[in-house]
Amino acid sequence: MNEFVQGFIKGAKETPKGFFAPAIALWRLLVGVSESLLKDKARQHRA
């Protein structure tokens, strides 16, 4: 487990954008879907 943490830190320091880009893309997708679902629920309650 310690080797994993060291490798993760080394990779994050060497290529921060490339290393975190997939996680950021996934986060944006989840936020977008969540907001969309909340807006749809709000519309249903108004109607």
C-alpha positions as CSV (number, residue, x, y, z in Angstrom):
1,M,0.0,0.0,0.0
2,N,2.9,2.4,0.8
3,E,4.3,1.8,-2.7
4,F,0.9,2.8,-4.2
5,V,0.8,6.0,-2.3
6,Q,4.4,6.9,-3.3
7,G,3.7,6.1,-6.9
8,F,0.5,8.2,-6.8
9,I,2.3,11.2,-5.4
10,K,5.2,10.8,-7.9
11,G,2.7,10.6,-10.8
12,A,0.8,13.6,-9.5
13,K,3.9,15.7,-9.3
14,E,5.2,14.7,-12.7
15,T,1.9,15.1,-14.7
16,P,-0.7,16.9,-12.8
17,K,-3.1,17.8,-15.7
18,G,-2.9,14.4,-17.3
19,F,-3.0,12.6,-14.0
20,F,-6.1,14.3,-12.7
21,A,-7.9,15.0,-16.1
22,P,-10.0,11.8,-16.0
23,A,-11.1,12.4,-12.4
24,I,-12.0,16.0,-13.2
25,A,-14.0,14.9,-16.3
26,L,-15.8,12.3,-14.2
27,W,-16.6,14.9,-11.5
28,R,-18.0,17.3,-14.1
29,L,-20.1,14.5,-15.6
30,L,-21.6,13.6,-12.2
31,V,-22.3,17.2,-11.3
32,G,-24.0,17.8,-14.6
33,V,-26.1,14.7,-14.3
34,S,-27.1,15.6,-10.7
35,E,-28.0,19.2,-11.6
36,S,-30.1,17.9,-14.6
37,L,-32.0,15.4,-12.4
38,L,-32.6,18.1,-9.7
39,K,-34.0,20.5,-12.3
40,D,-36.3,17.8,-13.7
41,K,-37.6,17.0,-10.3
42,A,-38.3,20.7,-9.6
43,R,-40.2,21.0,-12.9
44,Q,-42.3,18.0,-12.0
45,H,-43.3,19.4,-8.6
46,R,-44.4,22.7,-10.2
47,A,-46.6,21.1,-12.8
